[in-house]
Amino acid sequence: MSSPLALAQGDKLEDICYQSMRYNVSVQMAANSLSGQVRSHYEDEAFDSGKWQGISHEETERMIRMAETNQSSMQFAIRYQGDDSFANAYRSGYINDCKQNPDKYISN
């Protein structure tokens, strides 16, 4: 979920949707990575994307902790890491749906 701050700053909807997807994936991957190196990479991605969207470091940490105990998030991360066609389809589907339905992805 992206913040309205990005829209207020005049960013393009496509950029906002990309950052929302990046944050969503990065949080889940940081929480459920198969290795420490991958976890570290995705934590950095989540914090960077969160900052871009106006999401605090503390909120991103909280989201990662929540994803660590979420079975759906674990299943997503395993599939995302092991299936490139799934990962590519997820990213493009997320961005396309966000552009069609921004209210689902941009919180007020």
C-alpha positions as protocol buffer text, in pm:
chain_id: "A"
residue {
  index: 1
  type: MET
  ca { x: 0 y: 0 z: 0 }
}
residue {
  index: 2
  type: SER
  ca { x: 151 y: 327 z: -107 }
}
residue {
  index: 3
  type: SER
  ca { x: 90 y: 661 z: 57 }
}
residue {
  index: 4
  type: PRO
  ca { x: -78 y: 964 z: -100 }
}
residue {
  index: 5
  type: LEU
  ca { x: 248 y: 1153 z: -37 }
}
residue {
  index: 6
  type: ALA
  ca { x: 384 y: 1014 z: -363 }
}
residue {
  index: 7
  type: LEU
  ca { x: 86 y: 1145 z: -563 }
}
residue {
  index: 8
  type: ALA
  ca { x: 111 y: 1480 z: -389 }
}
residue {
  index: 9
  type: GLN
  ca { x: 472 y: 1508 z: -500 }
}
residue {
  index: 10
  type: GLY
  ca { x: 362 y: 1469 z: -862 }
}
residue {
  index: 11
  type: ASP
  ca { x: 505 y: 1124 z: -924 }
}
residue {
  index: 12
  type: LYS
  ca { x: 358 y: 921 z: -1209 }
}
residue {
  index: 13
  type: LEU
  ca { x: 104 y: 654 z: -1125 }
}
residue {
  index: 14
  type: GLU
  ca { x: 326 y: 393 z: -1290 }
}
residue {
  index: 15
  type: ASP
  ca { x: 616 y: 486 z: -1060 }
}
residue {
  index: 16
  type: ILE
  ca { x: 391 y: 472 z: -756 }
}
residue {
  index: 17
  type: CYS
  ca { x: 258 y: 132 z: -862 }
}
residue {
  index: 18
  type: TYR
  ca { x: 612 y: 5 z: -918 }
}
residue {
  index: 19
  type: GLN
  ca { x: 720 y: 121 z: -572 }
}
residue {
  index: 20
  type: SER
  ca { x: 410 y: -33 z: -414 }
}
residue {
  index: 21
  type: MET
  ca { x: 487 y: -367 z: -583 }
}
residue {
  index: 22
  type: ARG
  ca { x: 854 y: -340 z: -488 }
}
residue {
  index: 23
  type: TYR
  ca { x: 766 y: -276 z: -124 }
}
residue {
  index: 24
  type: ASN
  ca { x: 512 y: -558 z: -111 }
}
residue {
  index: 25
  type: VAL
  ca { x: 751 y: -813 z: -261 }
}
residue {
  index: 26
  type: SER
  ca { x: 1051 y: -692 z: -62 }
}
residue {
  index: 27
  type: VAL
  ca { x: 870 y: -712 z: 272 }
}
residue {
  index: 28
  type: GLN
  ca { x: 757 y: -1068 z: 205 }
}
residue {
  index: 29
  type: MET
  ca { x: 1095 y: -1176 z: 73 }
}
residue {
  index: 30
  type: ALA
  ca { x: 1283 y: -1016 z: 363 }
}
residue {
  index: 31
  type: ALA
  ca { x: 1058 y: -1204 z: 604 }
}
residue {
  index: 32
  type: ASN
  ca { x: 1079 y: -1539 z: 430 }
}
residue {
  index: 33
  type: SER
  ca { x: 1404 y: -1558 z: 232 }
}
residue {
  index: 34
  type: LEU
  ca { x: 1585 y: -1885 z: 189 }
}
residue {
  index: 35
  type: SER
  ca { x: 1921 y: -1728 z: 282 }
}
residue {
  index: 36
  type: GLY
  ca { x: 2057 y: -1448 z: 498 }
}
residue {
  index: 37
  type: GLN
  ca { x: 2215 y: -1272 z: 201 }
}
residue {
  index: 38
  type: VAL
  ca { x: 1882 y: -1265 z: 17 }
}
residue {
  index: 39
  type: ARG
  ca { x: 1707 y: -1144 z: 332 }
}
residue {
  index: 40
  type: SER
  ca { x: 1954 y: -857 z: 370 }
}
residue {
  index: 41
  type: HIS
  ca { x: 1905 y: -753 z: 8 }
}
residue {
  index: 42
  type: TYR
  ca { x: 1527 y: -748 z: 39 }
}
residue {
  index: 43
  type: GLU
  ca { x: 1535 y: -565 z: 371 }
}
residue {
  index: 44
  type: ASP
  ca { x: 1737 y: -290 z: 201 }
}
residue {
  index: 45
  type: GLU
  ca { x: 1487 y: -287 z: -87 }
}
residue {
  index: 46
  type: ALA
  ca { x: 1190 y: -266 z: 152 }
}
residue {
  index: 47
  type: PHE
  ca { x: 1343 y: 21 z: 351 }
}
residue {
  index: 48
  type: ASP
  ca { x: 1437 y: 209 z: 33 }
}
residue {
  index: 49
  type: SER
  ca { x: 1095 y: 167 z: -126 }
}
residue {
  index: 50
  type: GLY
  ca { x: 923 y: 248 z: 201 }
}
residue {
  index: 51
  type: LYS
  ca { x: 1124 y: 568 z: 232 }
}
residue {
  index: 52
  type: TRP
  ca { x: 1029 y: 663 z: -125 }
}
residue {
  index: 53
  type: GLN
  ca { x: 663 y: 617 z: -33 }
}
residue {
  index: 54
  type: GLY
  ca { x: 683 y: 795 z: 301 }
}
residue {
  index: 55
  type: ILE
  ca { x: 661 y: 471 z: 507 }
}
residue {
  index: 56
  type: SER
  ca { x: 873 y: 486 z: 820 }
}
residue {
  index: 57
  type: HIS
  ca { x: 1160 y: 250 z: 896 }
}
residue {
  index: 58
  type: GLU
  ca { x: 972 y: 132 z: 1205 }
}
residue {
  index: 59
  type: GLU
  ca { x: 657 y: 55 z: 1006 }
}
residue {
  index: 60
  type: THR
  ca { x: 858 y: -144 z: 752 }
}
residue {
  index: 61
  type: GLU
  ca { x: 1022 y: -342 z: 1034 }
}
residue {
  index: 62
  type: ARG
  ca { x: 676 y: -413 z: 1174 }
}
residue {
  index: 63
  type: MET
  ca { x: 550 y: -528 z: 835 }
}
residue {
  index: 64
  type: ILE
  ca { x: 847 y: -764 z: 795 }
}
residue {
  index: 65
  type: ARG
  ca { x: 785 y: -913 z: 1141 }
}
residue {
  index: 66
  type: MET
  ca { x: 418 y: -966 z: 1058 }
}
residue {
  index: 67
  type: ALA
  ca { x: 506 y: -1136 z: 729 }
}
residue {
  index: 68
  type: GLU
  ca { x: 740 y: -1376 z: 913 }
}
residue {
  index: 69
  type: THR
  ca { x: 441 y: -1540 z: 1082 }
}
residue {
  index: 70
  type: ASN
  ca { x: 201 y: -1529 z: 786 }
}
residue {
  index: 71
  type: GLN
  ca { x: 161 y: -1864 z: 609 }
}
residue {
  index: 72
  type: SER
  ca { x: 46 y: -1704 z: 282 }
}
residue {
  index: 73
  type: SER
  ca { x: 349 y: -1476 z: 282 }
}
residue {
  index: 74
  type: MET
  ca { x: 578 y: -1775 z: 337 }
}
residue {
  index: 75
  type: GLN
  ca { x: 419 y: -1965 z: 49 }
}
residue {
  index: 76
  type: PHE
  ca { x: 442 y: -1658 z: -175 }
}
residue {
  index: 77
  type: ALA
  ca { x: 812 y: -1607 z: -98 }
}
residue {
  index: 78
  type: ILE
  ca { x: 901 y: -1970 z: -165 }
}
residue {
  index: 79
  type: ARG
  ca { x: 721 y: -1963 z: -499 }
}
residue {
  index: 80
  type: TYR
  ca { x: 855 y: -1618 z: -592 }
}
residue {
  index: 81
  type: GLN
  ca { x: 1214 y: -1731 z: -527 }
}
residue {
  index: 82
  type: GLY
  ca { x: 1179 y: -2058 z: -714 }
}
residue {
  index: 83
  type: ASP
  ca { x: 959 y: -1976 z: -1014 }
}
residue {
  index: 84
  type: ASP
  ca { x: 1073 y: -1696 z: -1244 }
}
residue {
  index: 85
  type: SER
  ca { x: 759 y: -1710 z: -1459 }
}
residue {
  index: 86
  type: PHE
  ca { x: 545 y: -1669 z: -1146 }
}
residue {
  index: 87
  type: ALA
  ca { x: 761 y: -1379 z: -1025 }
}
residue {
  index: 88
  type: ASN
  ca { x: 743 y: -1201 z: -1361 }
}
residue {
  index: 89
  type: ALA
  ca { x: 367 y: -1253 z: -1390 }
}
residue {
  index: 90
  type: TYR
  ca { x: 314 y: -1133 z: -1033 }
}
residue {
  index: 91
  type: ARG
  ca { x: 514 y: -813 z: -1087 }
}
residue {
  index: 92
  type: SER
  ca { x: 343 y: -720 z: -1414 }
}
residue {
  index: 93
  type: GLY
  ca { x: -3 y: -819 z: -1284 }
}
residue {
  index: 94
  type: TYR
  ca { x: 44 y: -614 z: -968 }
}
residue {
  index: 95
  type: ILE
  ca { x: 153 y: -303 z: -1158 }
}
residue {
  index: 96
  type: ASN
  ca { x: -124 y: -337 z: -1418 }
}
residue {
  index: 97
  type: ASP
  ca { x: -392 y: -386 z: -1152 }
}
residue {
  index: 98
  type: CYS
  ca { x: -256 y: -92 z: -955 }
}
residue {
  index: 99
  type: LYS
  ca { x: -276 y: 133 z: -1260 }
}
residue {
  index: 100
  type: GLN
  ca { x: -635 y: 16 z: -1324 }
}
residue {
  index: 101
  type: ASN
  ca { x: -741 y: 30 z: -956 }
}
residue {
  index: 102
  type: PRO
  ca { x: -512 y: 275 z: -775 }
}
residue {
  index: 103
  type: ASP
  ca { x: -748 y: 307 z: -477 }
}
residue {
  index: 104
  type: LYS
  ca { x: -666 y: -53 z: -383 }
}
residue {
  index: 105
  type: TYR
  ca { x: -296 y: 30 z: -360 }
}
residue {
  index: 106
  type: ILE
  ca { x: -273 y: 394 z: -253 }
}
residue {
  index: 107
  type: SER
  ca { x: -397 y: 463 z: 98 }
}
residue {
  index: 108
  type: ASN
  ca { x: -540 y: 792 z: 213 }
}
